Amino acid sequence: MQYVDPSGTLRAERRRQPRARMLAPGSAVVNNGWSTFDLTIRNRSQGGVRVELPGPSPLPSRFELRFENRKHWVEIAWRRGLTLGLTFEDSGAEILPFRPRRPAERG
């Protein structure tokens, strides 16, 4: 399979699995849940996701990724600036319990 890159050059597709574009918020959870980093999921396949970070973040090579009310253990496959390719380590994601948000208290 081939595709045209942003410069107009025809290139060979190197991905093993097709990807679906998406724009979804997510979180990287590290330090046994003591630290979280916001990120944006840009595309997804059966084997992983591409994410963008809002700024430099000290992420370990393996961490918990939460998005769409699920959590996955992921490993960083590649990094280009603030964009990361993550591979899923788990075959299925654990569904997180629903927690309704409380309205902000007014004083």
C-alpha positions as CSV (number, residue, x, y, z in Angstrom):
1,M,0.0,0.0,0.0
2,Q,1.2,3.5,-0.7
3,Y,0.3,7.0,0.4
4,V,1.2,10.6,-0.4
5,D,3.0,12.5,2.3
6,P,2.5,16.2,3.1
7,S,5.2,17.2,0.6
8,G,3.4,15.4,-2.2
9,T,5.9,12.4,-2.4
10,L,4.5,8.9,-2.9
11,R,5.7,6.7,-0.1
12,A,5.3,3.0,0.9
13,E,3.1,2.4,3.9
14,R,5.1,0.9,6.7
15,R,2.4,0.3,9.3
16,R,1.4,-3.2,10.1
17,Q,-2.2,-2.3,10.9
18,P,-4.5,0.3,9.6
19,R,-5.0,3.4,11.7
20,A,-8.1,5.4,12.4
21,R,-7.8,9.2,12.9
22,M,-9.2,10.5,16.2
23,L,-8.9,13.6,18.4
24,A,-9.5,12.5,22.0
25,P,-8.2,13.6,25.3
26,G,-6.2,11.2,27.3
27,S,-3.8,10.9,30.3
28,A,-0.5,9.3,31.0
29,V,-0.5,8.0,34.6
30,V,2.9,7.4,36.3
31,N,4.3,7.0,39.8
32,N,1.6,4.5,40.8
33,G,-1.1,7.1,40.1
34,W,0.6,10.0,41.9
35,S,1.3,11.9,38.6
36,T,-0.7,12.4,35.4
37,F,0.1,14.2,32.2
38,D,-2.5,15.4,29.8
39,L,-2.2,14.4,26.1
40,T,-4.2,14.1,22.9
41,I,-4.8,10.9,21.0
42,R,-4.3,11.6,17.3
43,N,-4.8,8.1,15.8
44,R,-5.4,4.6,16.9
45,S,-4.9,1.0,15.6
46,Q,-5.4,-2.4,17.1
47,G,-1.8,-2.3,18.4
48,G,-1.3,1.2,19.6
49,V,-1.8,5.0,19.3
50,R,-0.1,8.2,18.3
51,V,-0.3,10.9,20.9
52,E,0.7,14.5,21.2
53,L,1.9,16.1,24.4
54,P,1.2,19.8,25.2
55,G,4.8,20.3,26.3
56,P,7.9,18.4,27.5
57,S,7.0,15.7,29.9
58,P,9.3,13.3,31.8
59,L,7.4,10.1,30.8
60,P,9.0,6.7,31.5
61,S,9.3,4.1,28.7
62,R,6.3,2.2,30.0
63,F,3.2,3.7,31.7
64,E,-0.6,3.5,32.0
65,L,-2.6,5.4,29.3
66,R,-6.2,6.4,30.0
67,F,-8.7,7.4,27.3
68,E,-12.3,6.7,26.4
69,N,-13.0,5.4,29.9
70,R,-10.4,2.7,29.5
71,K,-6.8,2.1,30.6
72,H,-4.0,0.4,28.7
73,W,-0.4,-0.3,29.6
74,V,1.7,1.1,26.9
75,E,5.3,1.3,25.9
76,I,6.9,4.2,23.9
77,A,7.9,2.8,20.4
78,W,9.1,6.1,19.0
79,R,9.3,9.8,19.9
80,R,9.6,12.8,17.6
81,G,9.5,16.1,19.6
82,L,6.2,16.2,21.4
83,T,4.7,13.3,19.3
84,L,4.9,9.7,20.6
85,G,4.0,6.4,19.1
86,L,2.8,4.0,21.8
87,T,2.2,0.3,21.6
88,F,-0.4,-1.5,23.7
89,E,1.2,-4.1,26.0
90,D,-2.2,-5.6,27.0
91,S,-4.5,-7.5,24.7
92,G,-7.5,-5.8,26.1
93,A,-8.2,-2.6,28.1
94,E,-9.7,-2.5,31.6
95,I,-12.8,-0.4,31.7
96,L,-12.7,2.3,34.3
97,P,-15.7,2.7,36.7
98,F,-18.0,5.7,35.9
99,R,-17.5,8.5,38.4
100,P,-20.0,11.4,37.9
101,R,-18.5,14.8,38.4
102,R,-19.7,16.9,41.3
103,P,-20.8,20.4,40.6
104,A,-18.3,23.0,41.9
105,E,-19.1,24.1,45.4
106,R,-19.8,27.8,45.8
107,G,-18.9,29.6,48.9
